[in-house]
Amino acid sequence: MKAYYRPIVQTDAARPENALTLAGGWCWFTHVEVLRRGESALIVPADEVPAGDLSRLCKARAPICDLGFDQPHLMGILNVTPDSFSDGGQFAGIAAAIRQADAMYVAGASLIDVGGESTRPGADFVPVEEEITRTAPAIRAISSKLDVPISIDTRKSEVARQALSAGASLVNDVSGFTYDPQLATVAIEVGAPVCVMHAQGDPATMQQNPIYDDVLLDVYDFLETQVEHLVTLGVTRDLIVVDPGIGFGKTLAHNLALLARLSLFHGLGCPILLGASRKKFIGTIGKASLAQERMPGSVAVALEGVAQGAQIVRVHDVAETRQALKLWQAVTTGDYNGA
């Protein structure tokens, strides 16, 4: 039966001498949790993990968009839509989009993720031409003014093609490259890195009673399958980022199960992107009915993701998350270098 290996992550500066570095980053581990479907989990020393699986857990991730992963990165969310759940309509114009991109960059965003189709639960489909009209001009304007990598958040190949031509450098697909068969081809043509996200169903229906056999392992298997599929098509593995898709076809319990064992996804050998900012489960747990009131809870989830080695955290509140992250790093290591 297939075994899954979740590193039990440590961040304490006084780590054991035999601790292994997780994904070449800022976390370590000496033991792993071994998971199998239908069986109780086992805790074993890391040296009992098969060599290939252990190598994927330890191997330093290659830079993407010239960003090295020895430190975590913040991806700033820029929705140029009229109906996104948190900030719909605020940045739909080019001038507003540039101002917000600049503010997030100054605040510490390493990437800007531009989206022209809302993926909130119940969102309507946006025609290709309309999505291009929303995103390509904004990306062109931002890329001409800021030296920051731009991600296009789309599931449609022609939207991605126009965005990459306008200056985007990464394709972030919420469908995990299952919606448009040509999307991977577009990325391959220009050598663009990609982010593969898991979602059960599409935005219009995904929150209608989502069901899994085992959400953690089901999501892992989906991402593993899609990564292998992209590699077969010609995408270099070093150019693939994975995202478990918090809130996309998941209940509150599903989200918490994924977050509690997020480190499992390092077994895919790719950088992990965590996107939980301002989502409904944060409001439910934190008693914040409005998305704009969920910054503190979003920061808490982001820090837990980084504590499990997530290399990219997708956020609305860049300045607040950056400040919290700097303090977390300083108090965790007991050191501050003034940067």
Solvent accessible surface area in square Angstrom, and as a share of the most:
residue,aa,sasa,rsa
1,M,159,0.71
2,K,91,0.38
3,A,25,0.19
4,Y,6,0.02
5,Y,31,0.12
6,R,33,0.12
7,P,0,0.00
8,I,56,0.28
9,V,34,0.20
10,Q,48,0.22
11,T,32,0.19
12,D,87,0.45
13,A,56,0.43
14,A,91,0.71
15,R,100,0.36
16,P,65,0.41
17,E,184,0.83
18,N,110,0.56
19,A,19,0.15
20,L,59,0.30
21,T,54,0.31
22,L,3,0.02
23,A,2,0.02
24,G,26,0.25
25,G,18,0.18
26,W,33,0.12
27,C,1,0.01
28,W,35,0.12
29,F,0,0.00
30,T,16,0.09
31,H,75,0.34
32,V,0,0.00
33,E,7,0.03
34,V,9,0.05
35,L,21,0.11
36,R,73,0.27
37,R,76,0.28
38,G,91,0.88
39,E,98,0.44
40,S,98,0.63
41,A,45,0.35
42,L,100,0.50
43,I,102,0.52
44,V,26,0.15
45,P,53,0.33
46,A,5,0.04
47,D,120,0.62
48,E,112,0.50
49,V,8,0.05
50,P,66,0.41
51,A,86,0.66
52,G,41,0.40
53,D,38,0.20
54,L,36,0.18
55,S,63,0.41
56,R,97,0.35
57,L,1,0.00
58,C,37,0.22
59,K,123,0.52
60,A,65,0.50
61,R,18,0.06
62,A,35,0.27
63,P,83,0.52
64,I,3,0.01
65,C,28,0.16
66,D,142,0.74
67,L,29,0.14
68,G,30,0.29
69,F,9,0.04
70,D,93,0.48
71,Q,91,0.40
72,P,5,0.03
73,H,23,0.10
74,L,1,0.00
75,M,0,0.00
76,G,0,0.00
77,I,3,0.02
78,L,0,0.00
79,N,17,0.09
80,V,1,0.01
81,T,1,0.00
82,P,82,0.52
83,D,47,0.25
84,S,14,0.09
85,F,82,0.34
86,S,3,0.02
87,D,7,0.03
88,G,29,0.28
89,G,43,0.42
90,Q,95,0.42
91,F,30,0.13
92,A,55,0.43
93,G,41,0.39
94,I,83,0.42
95,A,62,0.48
96,A,19,0.15
97,A,0,0.00
98,I,31,0.16
99,R,160,0.58
100,Q,39,0.17
101,A,0,0.00
102,D,58,0.30
103,A,54,0.42
104,M,5,0.02
105,Y,86,0.33
106,V,116,0.67
107,A,29,0.22
108,G,24,0.24
109,A,4,0.03
110,S,21,0.14
111,L,1,0.00
112,I,0,0.00
113,D,0,0.00
114,V,0,0.00
115,G,4,0.03
116,G,0,0.00
117,E,17,0.07
118,S,5,0.03
119,T,28,0.16
120,R,73,0.27
121,P,72,0.45
122,G,42,0.41
123,A,3,0.03
124,D,111,0.57
125,F,111,0.46
126,V,11,0.07
127,P,72,0.45
128,V,51,0.29
129,E,122,0.55
130,E,74,0.33
131,E,0,0.00
132,I,23,0.12
133,T,96,0.56
134,R,47,0.17
135,T,1,0.00
136,A,6,0.05
137,P,44,0.28
138,A,3,0.02
139,I,0,0.00
140,R,121,0.44
141,A,20,0.15
142,I,0,0.00
143,S,41,0.27
144,S,88,0.57
145,K,134,0.57
146,L,22,0.11
147,D,134,0.69
148,V,13,0.07
149,P,32,0.20
150,I,1,0.01
151,S,0,0.00
152,I,0,0.00
153,D,17,0.09
154,T,4,0.03
155,R,19,0.07
156,K,6,0.02
157,S,15,0.10
158,E,63,0.28
159,V,1,0.00
160,A,0,0.00
161,R,98,0.36
162,Q,64,0.29
163,A,0,0.00
164,L,24,0.12
165,S,88,0.57
166,A,7,0.06
167,G,35,0.34
168,A,8,0.06
169,S,40,0.26
170,L,2,0.01
171,V,0,0.00
172,N,5,0.03
173,D,0,0.00
174,V,12,0.07
175,S,20,0.13
176,G,0,0.00
177,F,14,0.06
178,T,81,0.47
179,Y,97,0.37
180,D,25,0.13
181,P,111,0.70
182,Q,101,0.45
183,L,0,0.00
184,A,4,0.03
185,T,58,0.34
186,V,3,0.02
187,A,1,0.00
188,I,62,0.31
189,E,106,0.47
190,V,97,0.55
191,G,43,0.41
192,A,8,0.06
193,P,11,0.07
194,V,0,0.00
195,C,1,0.00
196,V,0,0.00
197,M,8,0.04
198,H,13,0.06
199,A,24,0.19
200,Q,58,0.26
201,G,52,0.50
202,D,64,0.33
203,P,10,0.06
204,A,51,0.40
205,T,66,0.39
206,M,8,0.04
207,Q,71,0.31
208,Q,131,0.58
209,N,114,0.58
210,P,12,0.08
211,I,120,0.61
212,Y,33,0.13
213,D,137,0.71
214,D,55,0.28
215,V,14,0.08
216,L,12,0.06
217,L,4,0.02
218,D,33,0.17
219,V,0,0.00
220,Y,18,0.07
221,D,38,0.19
222,F,49,0.20
223,L,0,0.00
224,E,57,0.26
225,T,83,0.48
226,Q,18,0.08
227,V,1,0.01
228,E,78,0.35
229,H,83,0.37
230,L,0,0.00
231,V,54,0.31
232,T,116,0.67
233,L,86,0.43
234,G,46,0.44
235,V,8,0.04
236,T,79,0.46
237,R,79,0.29
238,D,63,0.33
239,L,48,0.24
240,I,0,0.00
241,V,0,0.00
242,V,0,0.00
243,D,7,0.03
244,P,0,0.00
245,G,1,0.01
246,I,0,0.00
247,G,14,0.14
248,F,19,0.08
249,G,0,0.00
250,K,2,0.01
251,T,53,0.31
252,L,63,0.31
253,A,69,0.53
254,H,31,0.14
255,N,5,0.03
256,L,74,0.37
257,A,40,0.31
258,L,0,0.00
259,L,16,0.08
260,A,62,0.48
261,R,89,0.33
262,L,1,0.01
263,S,0,0.00
264,L,1,0.00
265,F,0,0.00
266,H,0,0.00
267,G,11,0.11
268,L,7,0.03
269,G,18,0.17
270,C,0,0.00
271,P,4,0.03
272,I,0,0.00
273,L,2,0.01
274,L,1,0.01
275,G,7,0.07
276,A,4,0.03
277,S,7,0.04
278,R,32,0.12
279,K,29,0.12
280,K,158,0.67
281,F,11,0.05
282,I,10,0.05
283,G,6,0.06
284,T,69,0.40
285,I,97,0.49
286,G,52,0.50
287,K,179,0.76
288,A,12,0.09
289,S,97,0.63
290,L,105,0.52
291,A,10,0.07
292,Q,100,0.45
293,E,95,0.43
294,R,24,0.09
295,M,58,0.26
296,P,87,0.55
297,G,27,0.26
298,S,9,0.06
299,V,17,0.10
300,A,61,0.47
301,V,24,0.14
302,A,4,0.03
303,L,39,0.20
304,E,83,0.37
305,G,1,0.01
306,V,3,0.01
307,A,22,0.17
308,Q,12,0.06
309,G,6,0.05
310,A,0,0.00
311,Q,3,0.01
312,I,2,0.01
313,V,4,0.02
314,R,39,0.14
315,V,6,0.03
316,H,17,0.07
317,D,18,0.09
318,V,5,0.03
319,A,55,0.42
320,E,75,0.34
321,T,5,0.03
322,R,47,0.17
323,Q,125,0.56
324,A,22,0.17
325,L,1,0.01
326,K,74,0.31
327,L,103,0.51
328,W,46,0.16
329,Q,36,0.16
330,A,21,0.16
331,V,112,0.65
332,T,34,0.20
333,T,72,0.42
334,G,71,0.68
335,D,97,0.50
336,Y,145,0.55
337,N,128,0.66
338,G,51,0.49
339,A,87,0.68
